[in-house]
Amino acid sequence: MKKRVFDIIVILLIAIVLIILNQFDLLEKSARFLLIPILAFYYLGQYSERRFKK
């Protein structure tokens, strides 16, 4: 899998999760815990950078 394809898949996954959370009004309630997914995606980005390095 190429890095660009991996990035697109992750962006679509994030968008879908945010849309679902917005539909159930969970974004306002879980604002305290937004640091956890940000850290998870940071480490996922670090992994993809190492894995798909040219």
C-alpha positions in Angstrom: 0.0 0.0 0.0 1.3 3.4 -0.9 1.5 6.3 1.5 -1.0 8.4 -0.4 -3.6 5.6 -0.4 -3.0 5.1 3.4 -3.4 8.8 4.0 -6.7 8.9 2.1 -8.1 5.9 3.9 -7.2 7.5 7.3 -8.7 10.8 6.4 -11.9 9.2 5.2 -12.1 7.1 8.4 -11.6 10.2 10.6 -14.4 12.0 8.6 -16.8 9.1 9.0 -16.2 8.9 12.7 -16.6 12.6 13.2 -19.9 12.6 11.2 -21.2 9.7 13.3 -20.2 11.4 16.6 -21.8 14.6 15.4 -25.1 12.9 14.5 -25.3 11.5 18.1 -24.3 14.8 19.7 -21.3 13.2 21.3 -18.8 15.8 20.1 -19.9 18.3 22.7 -20.0 15.7 25.5 -16.6 14.2 24.7 -14.7 17.4 24.2 -12.6 16.6 27.3 -11.3 13.5 25.6 -10.2 14.9 22.3 -6.6 14.6 23.2 -6.7 10.8 23.1 -7.6 10.5 19.4 -5.2 13.3 18.5 -2.4 11.4 20.1 -3.5 8.1 18.5 -3.5 9.7 15.0 -0.1 11.3 15.8 1.4 7.9 16.5 -0.4 6.4 13.5 1.2 9.1 11.4 4.6 8.3 12.8 4.1 4.6 12.0 3.0 5.3 8.4 6.0 7.6 7.9 8.4 4.9 8.9 6.5 2.1 7.2 6.0 3.8 3.8 9.3 5.7 3.7 10.8 5.8 0.2 
